[in-house]
Amino acid sequence: MNAPGARRPRYILRASFGRAPVVSRIKEGRVAIETQWVLDDAHLARLCAEWRQLPFVALDTEFMRVDTFYPIAGLVQIGDGRCAYLIDPLTVKDWQPFAALLQDTAVVKVLHACGEDLEVLSRLTGQLPAPLFDTQLAGGYLNLGFSMGYSRLVHAVLGLDLPKDETRSDWLQRPLSEMQMRYAAEDVQHLAELYAALLPRLSEDKQRWVVEDGAELVANLQRETDPDEAYREVKQAWRLRPQQLAVLRVLTAWRERQARARNQPRNRILREASLWPLARTQPKDLVTLARIEDMHPRTVRQDGETLLELIRQAAALSAQEWPAALPEPLPLEAASVLKKLRAVGQRTAKELDIAPEIMLRKKILEALLKSGYPDGPYSLPESLRGWRRERMGQALLDVLEKSPS
């Protein structure tokens, strides 16, 4: 294993006849790691059958998401601790064997900070990994740090310094550069090494909690946002009257559906900052529409008439069709109660030697407080699940019961 700041191992691209090219890493005169390209369906199917006999595989993706709603897969990497496999999504067509691997519960899938990787895999294969072991979460459960980037965690655990020269390169170009291939191979190889180093340091409980949190990440992605409910997430939406919320609901639902249908970022369809003033002022002509805060001229040209018609129809809805007013944010005086609730998580984190930031998310505490503020009774939100609910649920309710109104 390289010491921090040590010279990086060199790579040799070796051509092979009748099969995919292989990249070998040479270290101290011997081959330490082999990297294979996977370019066709038959090769991938054979490897998937082999990987399903292993206890775990390390998994990473490289993708592009510059001007699209959905990520475009540029590379999928698998590491088994001995070899790094670079799967080319531009040539592989049949992902069913890989989808079966993702769903094989006998094989742990190891990723790091995998939110966007999960989106890539879902789009590519129609499946998501189970069980999922996220090394970023594992670092938090070992109190190595909260939300640690991959390079920092590799340095902390393996003593390696990783270059990040290729993080923003073009992963859809072919052929990939030697630096890109090296970067992709090293990432997934070290991910396998990370898993091997982290797993024995975790107690059985913490191993289970990491996998439980991984399952929650997958479940959150599967709970796709309902376009008709997207208006609830708009900043300052609670300040709008129900009639204005009806307009906001229609506009955000249209924006969400158009972003998916056109495969463009939401802000390319209609900018976030324009939603609230549109719902509040409800312009009736293109000139007024163009004056809306942060309204892009392209949006006015392409979709101006559509937006005006959506606003007209929503504004004409009867009061029975309006959404209910949204609850106001918690008042400033609730901050002291939130601080007491956070202290429950901090105490438990200290007892368990876990990074306190991963104990209780702010949204969970706010949902708990809103369930009965200011006089109660309070109820635990559905979002507080699993071991956190078991270990801290009653303690949180006890804090609220003892807090003065």
KAPE-V433258 format. One record per residue. N is the residue number from 1. RES is the residue in three letters. PHI is phi in whole degrees, -180 to 180 (* if undefined). PSI is psi in whole degrees, 0 to 359 (none if undefined). OMEGA is omega in radians with two decimals (999 if undefined). Layout:
BEGIN
((N RES PHI PSI OMEGA) (N RES PHI PSI OMEGA))
END
This chain:
BEGIN
((1 MET * 135 -3.09) (2 ASN -72 140 3.00) (3 ALA -78 157 3.11) (4 PRO -53 132 3.10) (5 GLY 81 1 -3.13) (6 ALA -70 162 3.14) (7 ARG -65 136 -3.12) (8 ARG -70 144 3.05) (9 PRO -66 149 -3.14) (10 ARG -94 158 -3.08) (11 TYR -118 147 3.06) (12 ILE -126 127 3.05) (13 LEU -88 118 -3.06) (14 ARG -114 124 3.09) (15 ALA -76 147 3.08) (16 SER -134 146 -3.06) (17 PHE -95 130 3.08) (18 GLY 83 5 3.07) (19 ARG -154 179 -3.07) (20 ALA -67 153 3.05) (21 PRO -60 154 3.13) (22 VAL -124 136 3.04) (23 VAL -106 127 3.13) (24 SER -114 142 3.05) (25 ARG -101 129 -3.13) (26 ILE -105 127 -3.14) (27 LYS -138 119 3.12) (28 GLU 54 40 3.04) (29 GLY 81 6 3.13) (30 ARG -135 155 3.13) (31 VAL -76 121 -3.11) (32 ALA -103 330 -3.07) (33 ILE -149 137 3.12) (34 GLU -115 140 -3.12) (35 THR -124 124 -3.13) (36 GLN -112 140 2.95) (37 TRP -83 139 3.05) (38 VAL -118 109 -2.94) (39 LEU -115 352 -3.08) (40 ASP -141 166 -3.04) (41 ASP -64 319 -3.08) (42 ALA -65 317 3.13) (43 HIS -63 316 3.14) (44 LEU -64 318 -3.13) (45 ALA -62 318 3.12) (46 ARG -63 316 -3.13) (47 LEU -67 321 3.13) (48 CYS -61 321 3.09) (49 ALA -63 322 3.10) (50 GLU -71 316 -3.10) (51 TRP -64 331 -3.13) (52 ARG -73 354 3.04) (53 GLN -94 357 -3.08) (54 LEU -96 158 3.08) (55 PRO -74 334 3.13) (56 PHE -157 160 2.91) (57 VAL -136 144 3.01) (58 ALA -89 142 -2.98) (59 LEU -140 134 3.12) (60 ASP -146 161 3.08) (61 THR -137 153 2.95) (62 GLU -121 138 -3.03) (63 PHE -152 170 3.07) (64 MET -120 138 3.11) (65 ARG -152 64 -3.08) (66 VAL -90 309 -3.09) (67 ASP -135 34 3.12) (68 THR -128 155 3.06) (69 PHE -74 318 -3.13) (70 TYR -99 144 3.07) (71 PRO -69 146 3.10) (72 ILE -105 117 -3.08) (73 ALA -68 130 3.07) (74 GLY -109 336 -3.11) (75 LEU -167 143 2.99) (76 VAL -123 128 -3.09) (77 GLN -115 137 3.05) (78 ILE -124 136 3.04) (79 GLY -127 136 3.11) (80 ASP -113 12 -3.12) (81 GLY 95 341 3.13) (82 ARG -118 325 -3.05) (83 CYS -136 146 3.03) (84 ALA -108 129 -3.09) (85 TYR -112 128 3.12) (86 LEU -105 107 -3.10) (87 ILE -94 127 -3.06) (88 ASP -94 106 3.14) (89 PRO -73 354 3.09) (90 LEU -84 346 3.14) (91 THR -120 331 3.09) (92 VAL -75 135 -3.11) (93 LYS -114 324 -3.07) (94 ASP -99 106 -3.10) (95 TRP -100 6 -3.10) (96 GLN -60 316 3.10) (97 PRO -61 324 3.12) (98 PHE -71 321 3.08) (99 ALA -61 321 3.11) (100 ALA -65 323 3.07) (101 LEU -63 315 -3.14) (102 LEU -59 326 -3.09) (103 GLN -93 358 3.14) (104 ASP -76 107 -3.04) (105 THR -73 352 3.09) (106 ALA -82 349 -3.12) (107 VAL -116 116 3.09) (108 VAL -73 132 3.08) (109 LYS -101 121 -3.05) (110 VAL -104 122 3.10) (111 LEU -134 174 3.09) (112 HIS -132 126 3.12) (113 ALA 44 65 -2.76) (114 CYS -94 14 -3.07) (115 GLY -51 307 -3.11) (116 GLU -76 329 3.06) (117 ASP -59 321 3.14) (118 LEU -63 321 3.09) (119 GLU -62 317 3.14) (120 VAL -60 312 -3.09) (121 LEU -65 321 3.13) (122 SER -63 316 3.13) (123 ARG -67 323 -3.04) (124 LEU -78 318 -2.98) (125 THR -117 344 -3.07) (126 GLY 80 4 -3.12) (127 GLN -132 165 3.10) (128 LEU -129 153 -3.01) (129 PRO -72 140 3.05) (130 ALA -152 128 -0.14) (131 PRO -76 157 -3.10) (132 LEU -116 129 3.08) (133 PHE -117 110 -3.13) (134 ASP -96 118 -3.08) (135 THR -67 335 3.06) (136 GLN -66 317 3.07) (137 LEU -63 318 -3.14) (138 ALA -60 320 3.08) (139 GLY -60 322 3.09) (140 GLY -67 319 3.14) (141 TYR -69 339 3.06) (142 LEU -94 5 3.12) (143 ASN 61 33 3.06) (144 LEU -82 343 -3.12) (145 GLY 149 159 -3.12) (146 PHE -98 134 3.05) (147 SER 53 45 -3.11) (148 MET -71 134 3.02) (149 GLY -66 160 -3.05) (150 TYR -60 314 -3.11) (151 SER -61 317 -3.13) (152 ARG -64 319 -3.12) (153 LEU -68 318 3.09) (154 VAL -60 318 3.12) (155 HIS -65 316 -3.08) (156 ALA -67 323 -3.02) (157 VAL -97 318 -3.04) (158 LEU -105 350 3.13) (159 GLY 73 27 -3.12) (160 LEU -111 144 2.99) (161 ASP -102 121 -3.10) (162 LEU -103 133 3.01) (163 PRO -75 149 3.13) (164 LYS -123 34 -3.06) (165 ASP -67 336 -2.99) (166 GLU -106 8 -3.04) (167 THR -61 330 -3.10) (168 ARG -114 22 -3.14) (169 SER -82 173 -3.10) (170 ASP -85 105 -3.10) (171 TRP -87 1 3.08) (172 LEU -99 353 3.11) (173 GLN -73 151 3.04) (174 ARG -139 134 0.00) (175 PRO -77 155 3.00) (176 LEU -69 151 3.11) (177 SER -73 163 3.09) (178 GLU -62 324 3.11) (179 MET -65 320 3.11) (180 GLN -64 316 3.13) (181 MET -63 320 3.13) (182 ARG -65 315 3.14) (183 TYR -59 312 -3.10) (184 ALA -65 319 -3.13) (185 ALA -68 316 -3.13) (186 GLU -64 318 -3.12) (187 ASP -56 311 -3.05) (188 VAL -77 329 3.08) (189 GLN -65 314 -3.13) (190 HIS -69 333 3.07) (191 LEU -64 319 3.07) (192 ALA -64 319 3.11) (193 GLU -66 321 3.10) (194 LEU -59 313 -3.13) (195 TYR -59 314 -3.13) (196 ALA -62 328 -3.13) (197 ALA -82 325 -3.06) (198 LEU -80 321 -2.99) (199 LEU -56 311 -3.11) (200 PRO -66 341 -3.14) (201 ARG -83 346 3.14) (202 LEU -92 134 3.01) (203 SER -66 167 3.11) (204 GLU -59 319 3.11) (205 ASP -60 313 -3.09) (206 LYS -68 324 3.04) (207 GLN -59 316 -3.13) (208 ARG -66 322 -3.12) (209 TRP -69 322 3.09) (210 VAL -61 315 3.13) (211 VAL -67 323 3.10) (212 GLU -63 317 3.10) (213 ASP -67 325 3.07) (214 GLY -62 319 3.10) (215 ALA -64 327 3.10) (216 GLU -68 322 3.07) (217 LEU -60 316 3.12) (218 VAL -65 316 -3.13) (219 ALA -63 321 3.13) (220 ASN -62 321 3.13) (221 LEU -69 325 -3.14) (222 GLN -71 335 3.08) (223 ARG -83 73 -3.08) (224 GLU -63 140 -3.11) (225 THR -59 129 3.03) (226 ASP -75 119 -3.11) (227 PRO -54 326 -3.11) (228 ASP -75 352 3.10) (229 GLU -108 359 -3.05) (230 ALA -65 336 -3.10) (231 TYR -62 336 -3.11) (232 ARG -66 338 -3.08) (233 GLU -94 358 -3.13) (234 VAL -73 133 3.13) (235 LYS -59 138 3.11) (236 GLN 67 12 -3.13) (237 ALA -61 330 -3.12) (238 TRP -63 342 -3.13) (239 ARG -81 350 -3.10) (240 LEU -86 148 3.05) (241 ARG -75 161 -3.13) (242 PRO -54 321 3.12) (243 GLN -64 321 3.10) (244 GLN -71 325 3.08) (245 LEU -63 327 3.10) (246 ALA -61 320 3.10) (247 VAL -69 315 3.13) (248 LEU -60 319 -3.14) (249 ARG -60 316 -3.14) (250 VAL -67 318 -3.10) (251 LEU -67 316 -3.12) (252 THR -69 324 3.10) (253 ALA -65 318 3.10) (254 TRP -63 315 -3.14) (255 ARG -61 316 -3.12) (256 GLU -64 314 -3.11) (257 ARG -68 322 3.13) (258 GLN -69 323 3.11) (259 ALA -61 317 3.13) (260 ARG -69 316 -3.08) (261 ALA -67 320 -3.12) (262 ARG -88 351 -3.06) (263 ASN 54 53 3.10) (264 GLN -129 153 3.09) (265 PRO -58 150 -3.12) (266 ARG -56 317 -3.11) (267 ASN -69 342 3.05) (268 ARG -74 330 3.11) (269 ILE -78 307 3.14) (270 LEU -158 124 -3.03) (271 ARG -68 144 -3.10) (272 GLU -56 316 -3.06) (273 ALA -68 345 -3.14) (274 SER -86 342 -3.01) (275 LEU -63 310 -3.07) (276 TRP -64 311 3.11) (277 PRO -64 330 3.06) (278 LEU -62 314 -3.12) (279 ALA -69 327 -3.09) (280 ARG -77 316 -3.04) (281 THR -95 335 3.08) (282 GLN 50 67 -3.12) (283 PRO -60 152 -3.08) (284 LYS -115 358 3.13) (285 ASP -147 166 -3.05) (286 LEU -66 326 -3.14) (287 VAL -63 313 3.13) (288 THR -68 323 3.12) (289 LEU -61 318 -3.10) (290 ALA -66 339 -3.12) (291 ARG -87 356 -3.14) (292 ILE -63 143 -3.13) (293 GLU -52 128 3.05) (294 ASP 63 19 3.11) (295 MET -76 122 -3.11) (296 HIS -80 135 3.12) (297 PRO -55 326 3.11) (298 ARG -61 321 3.13) (299 THR -65 320 3.12) (300 VAL -63 316 -3.13) (301 ARG -66 313 -3.01) (302 GLN -80 320 -2.96) (303 ASP -129 12 -3.08) (304 GLY -57 310 -3.12) (305 GLU -64 322 3.10) (306 THR -63 315 -3.14) (307 LEU -62 318 3.12) (308 LEU -62 321 3.12) (309 GLU -69 321 3.09) (310 LEU -62 316 3.13) (311 ILE -63 316 -3.12) (312 ARG -61 314 -3.11) (313 GLN -66 316 -3.12) (314 ALA -67 322 -3.14) (315 ALA -66 336 -3.10) (316 ALA -88 357 3.14) (317 LEU -62 150 3.10) (318 SER -75 162 -3.11) (319 ALA -60 330 3.13) (320 GLN -67 338 -3.11) (321 GLU -96 357 3.13) (322 TRP -74 147 3.00) (323 PRO -71 158 3.10) (324 ALA -69 154 3.08) (325 ALA -60 144 3.14) (326 LEU -84 146 -3.12) (327 PRO -66 146 3.09) (328 GLU -72 157 3.05) (329 PRO -62 159 3.09) (330 LEU -61 142 -3.14) (331 PRO -70 165 -3.10) (332 LEU -59 326 -3.09) (333 GLU -69 347 3.10) (334 ALA -76 348 -3.09) (335 ALA -60 324 -3.12) (336 SER -67 325 3.11) (337 VAL -71 319 3.09) (338 LEU -60 322 3.12) (339 LYS -63 320 3.10) (340 LYS -66 323 3.12) (341 LEU -68 318 3.10) (342 ARG -61 326 -3.13) (343 ALA -62 330 3.07) (344 VAL -61 313 3.10) (345 GLY -64 320 -3.13) (346 GLN -66 321 3.10) (347 ARG -65 315 -3.14) (348 THR -65 321 3.10) (349 ALA -61 319 3.13) (350 LYS -65 319 3.13) (351 GLU -62 322 -3.04) (352 LEU -97 356 -3.09) (353 ASP 58 56 -3.14) (354 ILE -123 147 3.06) (355 ALA -58 123 -3.03) (356 PRO -62 335 -3.08) (357 GLU -66 337 -3.10) (358 ILE -92 5 -3.07) (359 MET -77 300 -3.04) (360 LEU -136 115 3.13) (361 ARG -73 149 -3.12) (362 LYS -58 321 -3.11) (363 LYS -62 324 3.12) (364 ILE -67 315 -3.13) (365 LEU -65 320 3.11) (366 GLU -67 321 3.10) (367 ALA -64 321 3.09) (368 LEU -63 314 -3.10) (369 LEU -67 321 -3.14) (370 LYS -69 341 -3.11) (371 SER -66 343 3.14) (372 GLY -156 11 -3.06) (373 TYR -67 137 0.10) (374 PRO -99 346 -2.95) (375 ASP -106 358 -3.13) (376 GLY 77 183 0.01) (377 PRO -74 158 -3.11) (378 TYR -107 153 3.08) (379 SER -137 145 -3.14) (380 LEU -66 132 3.13) (381 PRO -70 153 3.13) (382 GLU -61 334 -3.12) (383 SER -72 346 3.05) (384 LEU -90 102 -2.98) (385 ARG -123 174 2.93) (386 GLY 58 218 -3.04) (387 TRP -65 331 3.12) (388 ARG -65 319 3.11) (389 ARG -64 317 -3.12) (390 GLU -65 317 -3.03) (391 ARG -84 328 -2.98) (392 MET -122 350 -3.05) (393 GLY -56 308 -3.10) (394 GLN -68 323 3.12) (395 ALA -63 323 3.10) (396 LEU -65 316 3.12) (397 LEU -65 324 3.12) (398 ASP -64 321 3.10) (399 VAL -60 316 -3.11) (400 LEU -68 324 3.14) (401 GLU -67 327 -3.11) (402 LYS -88 346 -3.11) (403 SER -76 137 3.08) (404 PRO -68 153 3.14) (405 SER -64 none 999))
END
